[in-house]
Amino acid sequence: MKEEMTSRPTQQSWAKMAANTNGKRASCNDSDLDCNEKRRTRAQTRKIRSEIFENPSTTRMTFMTWDVDPIVTQHIYDDLGVREILVDDDIVEKLRPTPPIMVNNGLFPPKPRKVETVHSHPGESRLRPLQQTTPCRWMSRKHDRQKNDSTMGQVPWERLSDELLLSVFSWLNKRDLSRCMMVCSRWHNVGLDESLWGRIDLSGKALRPAALGYLVARGVTVLRLARTDVCSPVFHDEMGLNCLSVQECPLKLQYLDLSMSNIEASSVNEILRLCSRLVKLSLESCSVSGETLRYIGQCSDLDTLNLAMCTGIGDDHEAMAYMMQQCNKLKSLNIAWTNLNYPTLAAAVSNLPRSIEHLNLSGFRSLLTDEAVYMVVQRCPCLFELDVSDSSLLTPTTLETLINGLPSLRHLALSRCYHINTAYLVNLGAMPKLATLEVFGILCEIGIANLKELLPRVKVNTRLFSTVARPTTGYRWTSIWGLKCPNM
């Protein structure tokens, strides 16, 4: 009986099994309903999204705004101690946020993906999208530069205008500028601009034939050639300047320094023949001729002339008189130690322009007399500086002439004028504006000390060399007449 009862299910067990089966069926039905609901929801979502993207104008967007009861708002304002700000409805409408712009609205189709052809087997090809890689930083920059150069199709320097290129060239020295002019024809034309060649210093250099001519023809206005070796000829025949007159092709030189240069007189004449705009000129220690003085006479605007220690002009008094008569704007003149004969010196003194303020007549040991000094005072009553050193024929009469005829004289040099009695030097205190006095070789140390006590406002023996009309004085070795010249 026990075995039969265990092998056969009872009525209660059958009932439990039926209930479990119905529960499983119900749970399955519920899960099926949930799955169907999810599918319907997804389908509706896709439909709504497609409608929005296909017809964005038909979609409606709602905005939610918060508002507070006016009575409650007034109580809040009263507690805070402020008043309500009344705003119009139009302003409120303007302050409301605008709906976002739909970017992908069908008007701008998506960009197609780049593909590349891959050959897996001979004669077979298939397409696959390009793989996006992230190269290194330096590789990307190099790629961008190559891309820009390839797209533009030209070198970046060629994209610069002539004005920008000219401003870049202005920072170069003349040697580098000359090298840049050999790059291309455009750079050569820009490099010939006159603003780049305004001031040049070639002191201590050795110039080949015609090199100076090509340089001056570029529009140089300030040129320093101190201690320079200049080979002849100055202008090449191909330039065509040798057959032109000063009216047809005048050079733009205004400041020219040829002090102590190794240059022939013919080369000096070649330069001065085309230089009618000179304002300041120095030919110290150069070999010149009477023709040189005539070419100098063409410079009507000349105000500074330095002919100290020049050779070759001692006998041509007519050329000296012509130069003095034509250069009627001279303010500084230095003809010291030029070995002039008496007629030439007399022609220079008797034709001095009345505009001269600084004059150096030193070195005429047996030629400069008291009468010549008197002529100088009569011709130039506005002298500020006078140097008559190394003139052994001067007497105390010269001092009386200077005291009476030059009330504005400030600097006076009487060094090695041995015929002037030292006792008369005290009379120079009657000159109201005299500031410096040079008497080297006349007085001993004790005499100089006594003279300083007798002339307390006058400085005695402060200058060893004269500075009249000289381009470079003091410590300014790279400038002429106060203008700085860049070295090549």
C-alpha positions as CSV (number, residue, x, y, z in Angstrom):
1,M,0.0,0.0,0.0
2,K,2.8,2.3,0.8
3,E,4.6,1.7,-2.5
4,E,1.3,2.4,-4.4
5,M,0.8,5.7,-2.5
6,T,4.3,6.9,-3.3
7,S,4.2,6.0,-7.0
8,R,0.7,7.5,-7.7
9,P,0.3,11.3,-7.3
10,T,-2.5,12.3,-5.0
11,Q,-5.2,14.8,-5.8
12,Q,-3.5,17.5,-3.9
13,S,-0.3,17.1,-5.8
14,W,-2.2,17.3,-9.0
15,A,-3.8,20.5,-7.9
16,K,-0.4,22.1,-7.0
17,M,1.1,21.1,-10.4
18,A,-1.9,22.7,-12.2
19,A,-1.5,25.9,-10.3
20,N,2.2,26.1,-11.0
21,T,1.6,25.5,-14.7
22,N,-1.0,28.3,-14.9
23,G,1.4,30.7,-13.1
24,K,4.1,30.0,-15.5
25,R,1.8,30.5,-18.4
26,A,0.6,33.8,-16.9
27,S,4.1,35.1,-16.4
28,C,5.0,34.2,-20.0
29,N,2.0,36.1,-21.2
30,D,3.0,39.1,-19.1
31,S,6.5,39.1,-20.5
32,D,5.2,38.8,-24.0
33,L,3.0,41.8,-23.4
34,D,6.0,43.8,-22.1
35,C,8.1,42.9,-25.1
36,N,5.3,43.9,-27.4
37,E,4.9,47.2,-25.6
38,K,8.6,47.9,-25.9
39,R,8.5,47.2,-29.6
40,R,5.6,49.5,-30.1
41,T,7.3,52.3,-28.1
42,R,10.5,51.9,-30.2
43,A,8.5,52.1,-33.4
44,Q,6.7,55.2,-32.3
45,T,10.0,56.8,-31.3
46,R,11.6,56.1,-34.7
47,K,8.5,57.5,-36.4
48,I,8.6,60.7,-34.4
49,R,12.3,61.1,-35.0
50,S,11.9,60.6,-38.7
51,E,9.1,63.1,-38.8
52,I,11.2,65.7,-37.0
53,F,14.2,65.3,-39.3
54,E,12.2,65.1,-42.5
55,N,9.8,68.0,-41.7
56,P,11.3,70.2,-39.0
57,S,8.9,73.1,-39.8
58,T,5.9,71.0,-38.6
59,T,7.3,70.1,-35.3
60,R,6.2,72.1,-32.3
61,M,8.5,72.8,-29.4
62,T,7.1,73.8,-26.0
63,F,8.8,75.8,-23.4
64,M,8.1,75.9,-19.7
65,T,8.3,79.1,-17.7
66,W,8.0,79.5,-14.0
67,D,5.7,82.1,-12.5
68,V,4.8,83.2,-9.0
69,D,1.6,84.5,-7.6
70,P,1.7,88.4,-7.8
71,I,0.5,88.7,-4.2
72,V,3.2,86.4,-2.9
73,T,5.7,88.2,-5.0
74,Q,4.8,91.5,-3.6
75,H,5.2,90.2,0.0
76,I,8.6,88.9,-0.9
77,Y,9.7,92.2,-2.4
78,D,8.4,94.0,0.8
79,D,10.5,91.7,3.0
80,L,13.6,92.4,0.9
81,G,13.0,96.1,0.9
82,V,12.9,96.5,-2.9
83,R,10.2,97.4,-5.4
84,E,8.8,95.4,-8.2
85,I,10.2,96.1,-11.6
86,L,7.5,96.4,-14.2
87,V,8.4,94.9,-17.5
88,D,6.4,95.0,-20.7
89,D,5.2,91.8,-22.3
90,D,7.1,92.6,-25.5
91,I,10.4,92.6,-23.6
92,V,9.5,89.3,-22.0
93,E,8.9,87.8,-25.4
94,K,12.3,89.0,-26.6
95,L,14.0,87.6,-23.5
96,R,12.6,84.1,-24.1
97,P,15.1,81.6,-25.5
98,T,14.9,80.9,-29.2
99,P,14.5,77.3,-30.3
100,P,17.7,75.5,-31.1
101,I,18.7,75.3,-34.8
102,M,18.3,71.9,-36.3
103,V,21.6,71.3,-38.1
104,N,20.8,68.0,-39.8
105,N,17.5,69.1,-41.2
106,G,17.8,67.4,-44.6
107,L,19.1,70.5,-46.4
108,F,22.7,69.5,-45.6
109,P,23.2,65.8,-46.4
110,P,25.8,64.0,-44.4
111,K,29.3,64.0,-45.8
112,P,30.2,60.7,-47.6
113,R,32.8,58.6,-46.0
114,K,36.1,58.3,-47.7
115,V,36.9,54.8,-49.0
116,E,39.9,53.2,-50.4
117,T,40.3,50.3,-52.8
118,V,42.0,47.2,-51.4
119,H,43.2,44.5,-53.7
120,S,43.2,41.2,-51.8
121,H,43.8,39.0,-54.8
122,P,45.0,39.9,-58.4
123,G,42.0,41.1,-60.4
124,E,39.8,41.5,-57.3
125,S,39.0,44.7,-55.5
126,R,36.7,45.7,-52.6
127,L,36.0,49.0,-50.8
128,R,36.5,49.7,-47.2
129,P,36.3,53.0,-45.2
130,L,39.6,54.8,-44.4
131,Q,40.8,54.2,-40.9
132,Q,41.2,57.4,-38.8
133,T,44.7,57.7,-37.4
134,T,46.1,60.2,-34.9
135,P,49.6,61.1,-36.1
136,C,52.2,62.7,-33.8
137,R,52.1,66.5,-33.2
138,W,55.2,67.2,-35.2
139,M,54.1,65.0,-38.1
140,S,50.7,66.8,-38.2
141,R,52.4,70.2,-38.3
142,K,54.7,69.1,-41.0
143,H,51.7,67.8,-43.0
144,D,49.9,71.1,-42.5
145,R,52.9,73.1,-43.8
146,Q,53.2,70.8,-46.8
147,K,49.5,71.1,-47.4
148,N,49.5,74.8,-47.3
149,D,52.5,75.1,-49.7
150,S,51.0,72.6,-52.1
151,T,47.6,74.4,-52.1
152,M,49.1,77.9,-52.5
153,G,51.5,76.8,-55.1
154,Q,54.2,79.5,-54.2
155,V,56.9,80.3,-51.7
156,P,55.8,82.4,-48.6
157,W,58.3,85.1,-49.4
158,E,56.6,85.6,-52.8
159,R,53.3,86.4,-51.0
160,L,54.9,89.4,-49.3
161,S,54.3,92.8,-50.9
162,D,57.1,95.1,-51.9
163,E,56.5,97.3,-49.0
164,L,56.9,94.5,-46.5
165,L,59.9,93.2,-48.2
166,L,61.4,96.7,-48.2
167,S,60.9,96.9,-44.4
168,V,62.6,93.6,-43.9
169,F,65.6,94.7,-46.0
170,S,65.9,97.9,-44.0
171,W,67.1,95.8,-41.0
172,L,70.0,94.3,-42.9
173,N,73.5,95.7,-43.2
174,K,74.7,96.6,-46.6
175,R,76.8,93.4,-47.1
176,D,73.8,91.1,-46.4
177,L,71.6,93.4,-48.5
178,S,73.9,93.0,-51.4
179,R,73.8,89.3,-51.1
180,C,70.0,89.3,-50.9
181,M,69.8,91.3,-54.1
182,M,71.4,88.3,-56.0
183,V,68.5,86.0,-55.1
184,C,66.1,87.0,-57.8
185,S,65.2,89.9,-60.0
186,R,62.3,91.0,-57.7
187,W,64.6,91.2,-54.7
188,H,67.2,93.0,-56.8
189,N,64.6,95.7,-57.8
190,V,63.4,96.1,-54.2
191,G,67.0,96.3,-53.0
192,L,67.7,99.2,-55.3
193,D,65.4,101.5,-53.3
194,E,67.1,104.7,-52.4
195,S,65.9,104.5,-48.8
196,L,68.1,101.5,-48.2
197,W,71.3,103.2,-49.4
198,G,71.0,106.6,-47.7
199,R,74.1,106.4,-45.4
200,I,77.1,104.3,-46.0
201,D,80.5,104.0,-44.2
202,L,83.3,102.5,-46.3
203,S,86.2,103.9,-44.2
204,G,89.3,101.7,-44.3
205,K,88.1,99.6,-47.2
206,A,89.7,99.0,-50.6
207,L,87.3,99.6,-53.5
208,R,87.7,98.0,-56.9
209,P,87.4,100.2,-60.1
210,A,83.9,101.5,-60.7
211,A,82.6,100.0,-57.4
212,L,82.2,103.5,-55.9
213,G,80.3,104.7,-59.0
214,Y,77.7,101.9,-58.8
215,L,77.3,102.6,-55.1
216,V,76.9,106.3,-55.4
217,A,74.4,105.9,-58.3
218,R,71.9,104.1,-55.9
219,G,71.0,107.4,-54.2
220,V,73.5,107.6,-51.4
221,T,73.3,110.9,-49.5
222,V,75.8,110.4,-46.7
223,L,79.1,108.7,-47.7
224,R,82.2,108.2,-45.5
225,L,85.4,107.2,-47.2
226,A,88.0,108.1,-44.7
227,R,91.3,106.2,-45.2
228,T,89.8,104.3,-48.2
229,D,91.7,103.1,-51.2
230,V,89.7,104.1,-54.3
231,C,90.8,102.7,-57.6
232,S,90.3,104.6,-60.9
233,P,88.0,104.9,-62.7
234,V,85.2,105.8,-60.4
235,F,82.4,105.4,-63.1
236,H,82.4,102.6,-65.7
237,D,81.9,103.5,-69.3
238,E,78.8,101.2,-69.4
239,M,77.1,103.5,-66.8
240,G,77.1,106.4,-69.3
241,L,77.8,109.0,-66.6
242,N,81.1,110.2,-67.9
243,C,79.5,112.0,-70.9
244,L,76.7,113.6,-68.9
245,S,76.8,117.0,-67.2
246,V,75.8,117.9,-63.7
247,Q,72.4,119.3,-65.0
248,E,71.6,116.0,-66.8
249,C,72.5,113.5,-64.0
250,P,73.2,115.1,-60.6
251,L,74.1,112.7,-57.8
252,K,72.3,112.9,-54.5
253,L,75.4,113.1,-52.4
254,Q,75.1,115.8,-49.6
255,Y,77.7,114.7,-47.1
256,L,81.0,113.4,-48.4
257,D,84.1,112.6,-46.4
258,L,87.3,111.7,-48.3
259,S,89.7,112.5,-45.4
260,M,93.1,110.9,-45.8
261,S,91.8,108.7,-48.7
262,N,94.1,107.1,-51.2
263,I,92.5,108.6,-54.3
264,E,93.8,110.4,-57.4
265,A,92.9,114.0,-58.2
266,S,91.2,112.8,-61.4
267,S,88.9,110.5,-59.4
268,V,88.0,113.3,-57.0
269,N,87.1,115.4,-60.0
270,E,84.9,112.6,-61.4
271,I,82.9,112.5,-58.3
272,L,82.6,116.3,-57.7
273,R,81.7,116.9,-61.4
274,L,78.3,115.3,-60.7
275,C,77.8,116.4,-57.1
276,S,76.1,119.8,-57.2
277,R,74.0,119.1,-54.0
278,L,76.9,118.9,-51.6
279,V,76.3,120.5,-48.2
280,K,79.4,119.3,-46.4
281,L,82.7,118.2,-48.0
282,S,86.0,117.1,-46.5
283,L,89.1,116.5,-48.7
284,E,91.7,116.6,-45.9
285,S,95.1,115.3,-47.0
286,C,93.9,114.6,-50.5
287,S,95.6,115.4,-53.8
288,V,93.5,118.0,-55.6
289,S,93.9,120.5,-58.4
290,G,92.5,123.8,-59.6
291,E,89.8,122.0,-61.5
292,T,88.7,120.5,-58.2
293,L,88.1,124.0,-56.8
294,R,86.0,124.9,-59.8
295,Y,83.8,121.8,-59.3
296,I,83.4,122.7,-55.6
297,G,82.2,126.2,-56.8
298,Q,79.2,124.5,-58.5
299,C,77.9,123.5,-55.0
300,S,75.9,126.6,-54.2
301,D,74.5,125.1,-51.0
302,L,77.9,124.2,-49.5
303,D,78.2,125.4,-45.9
304,T,81.2,123.3,-44.6
305,L,84.5,122.8,-46.5
306,N,87.6,121.1,-45.2
307,L,90.7,121.4,-47.3
308,A,93.3,121.0,-44.6
309,M,96.7,119.7,-45.7
310,C,95.5,119.3,-49.4
311,T,98.2,119.4,-52.1
312,G,98.0,120.7,-55.6
313,I,96.1,124.0,-55.1
314,G,98.9,126.3,-54.1
315,D,99.4,128.1,-57.4
316,D,95.9,128.5,-58.9
317,H,94.7,131.8,-57.4
318,E,92.0,132.2,-60.0
319,A,90.3,128.9,-59.1
320,M,90.5,129.8,-55.4
321,A,88.9,133.2,-56.0
322,Y,86.1,131.5,-58.2
323,M,85.4,129.0,-55.4
324,M,85.1,131.6,-52.7
325,Q,82.8,133.8,-54.8
326,Q,80.5,131.0,-55.8
327,C,80.2,129.4,-52.3
328,N,78.5,132.3,-50.7
329,K,76.8,130.2,-48.0
330,L,80.0,128.9,-46.4
331,K,79.9,128.8,-42.6
332,S,82.9,126.6,-41.8
333,L,86.2,126.7,-43.8
334,N,89.5,125.0,-43.1
335,I,92.4,125.7,-45.4
336,A,95.2,125.0,-42.8
337,W,98.6,123.8,-44.0
338,T,97.7,123.9,-47.7
339,N,101.0,125.4,-48.8
340,L,99.3,128.3,-50.6
341,N,101.5,130.9,-52.2
342,Y,100.9,134.6,-51.3
343,P,98.6,135.4,-54.4
344,T,96.4,132.4,-53.7
345,L,96.2,133.2,-50.0
346,A,95.4,136.8,-50.8
347,A,92.7,135.6,-53.2
348,A,91.2,133.4,-50.5
349,V,91.2,136.1,-47.8
350,S,89.9,138.9,-50.0
351,N,87.0,136.8,-51.3
352,L,85.8,135.2,-48.1
353,P,82.0,135.0,-47.8
354,R,80.5,137.1,-45.1
355,S,78.5,134.1,-43.8
356,I,81.6,132.3,-42.4
357,E,81.5,131.7,-38.6
358,H,84.3,129.2,-38.2
359,L,87.7,129.7,-39.9
360,N,91.0,128.0,-39.7
361,L,94.1,129.7,-41.3
362,S,96.8,128.0,-39.3
363,G,100.1,126.9,-40.9
364,F,100.9,130.0,-42.9
365,R,104.1,130.7,-41.1
366,S,105.7,133.4,-43.3
367,L,102.5,134.4,-45.3
368,L,99.8,135.4,-42.9
369,T,100.4,139.0,-41.7
370,D,98.5,141.5,-39.6
371,E,97.0,143.0,-42.8
372,A,95.6,139.7,-43.8
373,V,94.0,139.3,-40.4
374,Y,92.5,142.8,-40.7
375,M,91.0,141.8,-44.1
376,V,89.5,138.7,-42.5
377,V,87.9,140.7,-39.7
378,Q,86.5,143.2,-42.2
379,R,85.1,140.4,-44.4
380,C,83.7,138.1,-41.6
381,P,82.5,140.2,-38.7
382,C,80.3,137.4,-37.3
383,L,83.2,134.9,-36.6
384,F,82.7,132.6,-33.6
385,E,85.9,130.6,-34.0
386,L,89.3,131.6,-35.4
387,D,92.5,129.7,-35.6
388,V,95.7,131.5,-36.8
389,S,98.2,129.2,-35.1
390,D,101.8,128.8,-36.5
391,S,101.8,132.2,-38.0
392,S,105.2,133.7,-37.0
393,L,104.6,137.2,-38.6
394,L,101.6,138.1,-36.4
395,T,102.2,140.9,-33.8
396,P,100.2,142.4,-30.9
397,T,98.4,144.6,-33.5
398,T,96.4,141.5,-34.5
399,L,95.1,141.3,-30.9
400,E,93.9,144.8,-31.0
401,T,92.2,144.1,-34.4
402,L,90.4,141.0,-32.9
403,I,89.3,142.8,-29.8
404,N,87.8,145.7,-31.7
405,G,86.4,143.9,-34.7
406,L,85.1,140.6,-33.4
407,P,82.9,141.1,-30.4
408,S,81.2,137.7,-30.8
409,L,84.4,135.7,-30.9
410,R,84.3,132.7,-28.6
411,H,87.2,130.5,-29.5
412,L,90.7,131.8,-30.4
413,A,93.9,129.9,-31.2
414,L,97.3,131.7,-31.2
415,S,99.5,128.7,-30.6
416,R,103.2,129.2,-31.6
417,C,102.7,132.8,-32.7
418,Y,106.0,133.8,-31.2
419,H,106.0,137.5,-32.2
420,I,103.0,138.2,-30.0
421,N,104.1,139.5,-26.6
422,T,102.5,137.5,-23.8
423,A,101.8,140.6,-21.8
424,Y,99.2,141.6,-24.3
425,L,97.2,138.4,-23.9
426,V,95.6,139.8,-20.8
427,N,93.9,142.4,-23.0
428,L,91.8,139.5,-24.4
429,G,89.7,139.7,-21.2
430,A,87.9,142.7,-22.8
431,M,86.2,140.3,-25.3
432,P,82.8,139.7,-23.7
433,K,82.1,136.2,-25.2
434,L,85.6,134.7,-25.3
435,A,85.4,131.2,-23.8
436,T,88.5,129.3,-24.9
437,L,92.1,130.4,-25.7
438,E,94.8,128.2,-27.1
439,V,98.4,129.5,-26.6
440,F,100.5,126.3,-26.9
441,G,104.2,127.0,-27.2
442,I,104.1,130.6,-26.1
443,L,103.8,130.4,-22.3
444,C,105.4,128.1,-19.7
445,E,103.5,126.4,-17.0
446,I,103.9,129.3,-14.6
447,G,102.8,131.8,-17.3
448,I,99.7,129.7,-18.1
449,A,98.8,129.5,-14.4
450,N,99.1,133.3,-14.1
451,L,97.0,133.8,-17.3
452,K,94.2,131.6,-15.9
453,E,94.1,133.7,-12.8
454,L,93.9,136.9,-14.8
455,L,91.3,135.5,-17.1
456,P,89.1,133.4,-14.8
457,R,86.1,132.9,-17.2
458,V,88.4,131.8,-20.1
459,K,89.6,128.2,-20.5
460,V,93.2,128.0,-21.5
461,N,94.8,125.2,-23.6
462,T,91.9,122.8,-23.7
463,R,92.2,121.7,-27.4
464,L,95.2,120.2,-28.9
465,F,93.7,120.1,-32.4
466,S,91.3,122.2,-34.3
467,T,87.8,120.9,-35.0
468,V,86.8,123.5,-37.7
469,A,85.0,121.8,-40.6
470,R,86.3,118.3,-39.6
471,P,83.7,115.5,-40.0
472,T,84.7,113.3,-37.1
473,T,85.7,114.8,-33.8
474,G,86.0,113.3,-30.3
475,Y,84.9,109.8,-29.7
476,R,82.3,109.6,-32.5
477,W,84.3,107.6,-34.9
478,T,81.3,106.2,-36.8
479,S,79.6,109.5,-37.6
480,I,80.3,112.5,-39.8
481,W,79.1,115.9,-38.9
482,G,76.8,114.4,-36.3
483,L,75.2,111.9,-38.6
484,K,75.7,108.2,-37.8
485,C,76.8,106.0,-40.8
486,P,76.3,102.3,-40.6
487,N,79.4,100.3,-41.6
488,M,79.4,97.9,-44.4
